[in-house]
Amino acid sequence: MYMVFLVLDDPARLDAVLQAWEEAGIYGATIVESTGFRQRRKGEGRVPTRYTFGHTSGFTEEGHYTFFIVVPDEATARLCLEATEKVVGDLNEPNTGILAAWPLSFIKGLPDDSSGEPN
């Protein structure tokens, strides 16, 4: 099993990335709103929260989406990369995102479902 971590720089591409992953047979990602250290330090980003009370001046709504997904193997992790780059372009280019994958020592809590289809 592998963990895939993707920070998507352009929030407008969220649905397109999800569609590309689905077409590649990849399901089950957890997605959270996020912001980067640089944006926060420059006062351009906010730490996303579900509820905001009042208005905080100086912060924009610009942020990112961070994906976490457990996949069965490195080949599937590479499919995540390929599908993502079909949407955003080469991740080595600025303002696209970052993707990392690493093997997991153990995992507990995933359904025993080899179909790859969403539950």
Backbone as numpy.savetxt, mean C-alpha at the origin, in Angstrom:
# Nx Ny Nz CAx CAy CAz Cx Cy Cz
5.63 -17.79 3.05 4.79 -16.62 3.05 5.68 -15.38 3.05
5.19 -14.33 2.37 5.90 -13.06 2.28 4.99 -11.92 2.71
5.57 -10.91 3.31 4.88 -9.66 3.59 5.25 -8.69 2.48
4.23 -8.06 1.90 4.46 -7.01 0.91 3.98 -5.71 1.53
4.81 -4.69 1.41 4.55 -3.36 1.96 4.65 -2.38 0.80
3.60 -1.64 0.55 3.59 -0.65 -0.53 3.13 0.68 0.02
3.91 1.73 -0.22 3.47 3.09 0.04 3.18 3.70 -1.32
1.92 4.01 -1.54 1.47 4.59 -2.80 1.47 6.11 -2.66
2.29 6.77 -3.46 2.46 8.22 -3.31 1.23 9.01 -3.75
0.56 8.57 -4.80 -0.58 9.30 -5.34 -1.89 8.63 -4.91
-2.60 9.21 -3.94 -3.84 8.59 -3.46 -4.90 8.42 -4.56
-4.84 9.21 -5.60 -5.81 9.11 -6.69 -5.67 7.79 -7.46
-4.55 7.10 -7.29 -4.32 5.84 -8.00 -4.67 4.61 -7.18
-5.27 4.81 -6.03 -5.61 3.69 -5.14 -6.45 2.64 -5.85
-7.57 3.04 -6.43 -8.47 2.06 -7.06 -7.82 1.39 -8.26
-7.01 2.12 -9.01 -6.32 1.53 -10.16 -5.32 0.47 -9.71
-4.60 0.71 -8.62 -3.66 -0.29 -8.11 -4.42 -1.51 -7.60
-5.51 -1.28 -6.87 -6.31 -2.42 -6.40 -6.85 -3.24 -7.56
-7.29 -2.58 -8.61 -7.78 -3.28 -9.80 -6.66 -4.10 -10.45
-5.48 -3.51 -10.56 -4.34 -4.22 -11.15 -3.96 -5.44 -10.31
-3.99 -5.28 -8.99 -3.69 -6.42 -8.12 -4.75 -7.50 -8.27
-6.01 -7.10 -8.32 -7.09 -8.08 -8.49 -6.94 -8.84 -9.80
-6.63 -8.12 -10.87 -6.43 -8.77 -12.18 -5.25 -9.74 -12.14
-4.28 -9.50 -11.25 -3.14 -10.40 -11.10 -3.43 -11.53 -10.11
-4.66 -11.55 -9.55 -5.04 -12.60 -8.61 -4.60 -12.34 -7.19
-4.37 -11.09 -6.86 -3.89 -10.72 -5.54 -5.02 -10.04 -4.77
-5.38 -10.60 -3.61 -6.48 -10.09 -2.81 -6.05 -9.98 -1.35
-6.80 -9.23 -0.58 -6.66 -9.26 0.86 -5.75 -8.24 1.48
-5.46 -7.14 0.81 -4.58 -6.13 1.38 -5.28 -5.32 2.46
-4.51 -4.93 3.46 -4.95 -3.95 4.43 -4.37 -2.62 3.99
-5.19 -1.57 3.99 -4.76 -0.27 3.48 -5.01 0.77 4.57
-3.99 1.58 4.83 -4.12 2.65 5.81 -3.65 3.97 5.19
-4.25 5.06 5.65 -3.77 6.38 5.26 -2.46 6.63 5.98
-1.52 7.30 5.31 -0.24 7.56 5.94 0.35 8.86 5.40
1.37 9.33 6.09 2.12 10.48 5.62 3.59 10.20 5.89
4.44 10.91 5.19 5.87 10.69 5.34 6.53 11.67 6.28
7.68 11.30 6.77 8.45 12.11 7.69 8.76 13.48 7.07
9.20 13.47 5.82 9.58 14.72 5.17 8.39 15.68 5.06
7.22 15.19 4.63 6.05 16.04 4.51 5.63 16.59 5.87
5.68 15.76 6.87 5.28 16.19 8.21 6.23 17.26 8.75
7.52 17.04 8.57 8.51 18.00 9.07 8.42 19.33 8.34
8.05 19.30 7.07 7.90 20.54 6.30 6.55 21.19 6.55
5.69 20.53 7.33 4.37 21.09 7.61 3.39 20.91 6.47
3.72 20.02 5.53 2.85 19.81 4.37 1.93 18.61 4.53
2.18 17.79 5.49 1.36 16.59 5.65 0.80 16.52 7.06
-0.25 15.80 7.18 -0.84 15.59 8.49 -0.81 14.11 8.80
-0.82 13.78 10.06 -0.94 12.38 10.43 -2.41 12.05 10.28
-2.76 11.18 9.35 -4.17 10.92 9.07 -4.90 10.34 10.28
-6.10 10.82 10.48 -6.96 10.30 11.53 -8.36 10.16 10.98
-9.08 9.26 11.53 -10.45 9.02 11.07 -11.33 10.23 11.33
-11.15 10.87 12.48 -12.00 12.00 12.84 -11.11 13.19 13.18
-11.47 14.34 12.69 -10.74 15.56 13.01 -11.70 16.53 13.67
-11.29 17.09 14.78 -12.10 18.06 15.50 -11.50 19.43 15.27
-12.28 20.32 14.68 -11.78 21.64 14.38 -10.90 21.63 13.15
-10.31 22.76 12.88 -9.46 22.91 11.69 -8.04 23.19 12.14
-7.10 22.47 11.60 -5.70 22.70 11.91 -5.07 23.41 10.73
-4.75 24.67 10.90 -4.19 25.43 9.79 -2.77 24.97 9.51
-2.37 25.14 8.27 -1.01 24.80 7.87 -0.85 23.38 7.37
-1.87 22.56 7.48 -1.76 21.18 7.01 -2.68 20.97 5.83
-2.20 20.20 4.89 -3.00 19.87 3.73 -3.51 18.45 3.88
-4.41 18.07 3.00 -4.96 16.72 3.02 -4.09 15.75 2.22
-2.96 16.21 1.71 -2.11 15.35 0.90 -1.49 14.25 1.77
-1.58 13.05 1.32 -1.02 11.94 2.05 -0.76 10.78 1.11
-0.64 9.63 1.68 -0.35 8.42 0.93 -1.26 7.31 1.42
-1.23 6.21 0.70 -1.85 4.99 1.19 -0.75 3.97 1.37
-0.81 3.24 2.47 0.15 2.17 2.73 -0.61 0.85 2.75
-0.11 -0.08 1.96 -0.71 -1.41 1.81 0.14 -2.41 2.58
-0.51 -3.34 3.23 0.15 -4.49 3.85 -0.59 -5.72 3.34
0.14 -6.69 2.83 -0.51 -7.91 2.37 0.44 -9.10 2.54
-0.12 -10.20 2.99 0.63 -11.45 3.10 0.32 -12.26 1.84
1.38 -12.66 1.16 1.23 -13.45 -0.07 1.99 -14.77 0.11
1.67 -15.78 -0.70 2.24 -17.11 -0.45 3.73 -17.25 -0.75
4.28 -16.44 -1.67 5.67 -16.67 -2.07 6.26 -15.43 -2.73
7.55 -15.51 -3.03 8.24 -14.38 -3.65 7.69 -14.07 -5.04
7.29 -15.09 -5.77 6.73 -14.87 -7.11 5.47 -13.99 -7.03
4.64 -14.21 -6.04 3.43 -13.40 -5.88 3.80 -11.99 -5.43
4.82 -11.86 -4.59 5.29 -10.53 -4.19 5.77 -9.76 -5.42
6.44 -10.44 -6.33 6.90 -9.78 -7.56 5.72 -9.42 -8.47
4.64 -10.22 -8.42 3.43 -9.86 -9.16 2.83 -8.55 -8.62
2.90 -8.36 -7.31 2.44 -7.10 -6.71 3.24 -5.94 -7.29
4.54 -6.12 -7.39 5.41 -5.08 -7.94 5.05 -4.79 -9.39
4.92 -5.83 -10.20 4.60 -5.65 -11.62 3.25 -4.97 -11.80
2.25 -5.40 -11.07 0.92 -4.82 -11.19 0.92 -3.35 -10.75
1.66 -3.05 -9.69 1.75 -1.67 -9.21 2.41 -0.78 -10.25
3.51 -1.25 -10.83 4.24 -0.45 -11.80 3.48 -0.27 -13.12
2.54 -1.15 -13.42 1.68 -0.93 -14.58 0.83 0.32 -14.40
0.52 0.64 -13.15 -0.33 1.79 -12.84 0.50 3.06 -12.62
1.53 2.98 -11.80 2.25 4.18 -11.38 3.55 4.42 -12.14
4.00 3.43 -12.90 5.29 3.54 -13.57 6.38 2.98 -12.68
7.61 3.16 -13.11 8.78 2.64 -12.42 8.87 3.24 -11.02
8.88 2.40 -9.99 8.94 2.88 -8.62 10.29 3.54 -8.29
11.27 3.41 -9.15 12.53 4.13 -8.95 12.40 5.61 -9.31
11.32 5.98 -9.98 11.08 7.37 -10.33 10.47 8.10 -9.14
10.70 9.41 -9.05 10.13 10.16 -7.92 8.61 10.20 -7.95
8.03 10.38 -6.78 6.59 10.57 -6.62 5.74 9.40 -7.12
6.26 8.19 -6.98 5.50 7.00 -7.37 5.15 6.16 -6.14
6.15 5.82 -5.36 5.92 5.02 -4.18 7.13 4.17 -3.85
6.92 3.26 -2.92 7.97 2.32 -2.53 7.31 0.98 -2.22
7.94 -0.09 -2.65 7.43 -1.43 -2.39 8.58 -2.26 -1.85
8.31 -3.00 -0.78 9.28 -3.91 -0.20 8.57 -5.22 0.11
9.33 -6.31 0.09 8.77 -7.62 0.45 9.84 -8.40 1.19
9.39 -9.19 2.16 10.32 -10.00 2.93 9.62 -11.28 3.39
10.41 -12.35 3.58 9.83 -13.61 4.04 9.40 -13.52 5.50
8.36 -14.25 5.82 7.83 -14.29 7.19 8.26 -15.59 7.86
8.68 -15.49 9.10 9.09 -16.67 9.86 7.90 -17.54 10.23
6.80 -16.90 10.61 5.57 -17.64 10.92 4.40 -16.70 10.75
3.22 -17.28 10.65 2.00 -16.50 10.52 0.86 -17.30 11.12
-0.04 -16.60 11.77 -1.20 -17.24 12.34 -2.39 -16.30 12.13
-3.52 -16.85 11.79 -4.72 -16.03 11.64 -5.23 -15.89 10.23
-4.50 -16.39 9.26 -5.00 -16.36 7.89 -5.92 -17.56 7.66
-7.01 -17.35 6.93 -7.87 -18.49 6.62 -7.12 -19.51 5.78
-7.42 -20.77 5.97 -6.82 -21.83 5.18 -7.57 -21.94 3.88
-7.22 -21.06 2.93 -7.93 -20.98 1.66 -6.92 -20.82 0.56
-6.72 -21.83 -0.22 -5.69 -21.79 -1.27 -6.22 -21.22 -2.58
-7.49 -20.81 -2.63 -8.06 -20.35 -3.89 -7.55 -18.96 -4.29
-7.11 -18.15 -3.32 -6.68 -16.81 -3.64 -7.83 -15.83 -3.80
-9.05 -16.33 -3.77 -10.23 -15.47 -3.93 -10.55 -14.78 -2.61
-11.11 -13.58 -2.68 -11.49 -12.91 -1.44 -12.60 -13.67 -0.72
-12.61 -13.56 0.61 -13.64 -14.23 1.41 -14.94 -13.46 1.38
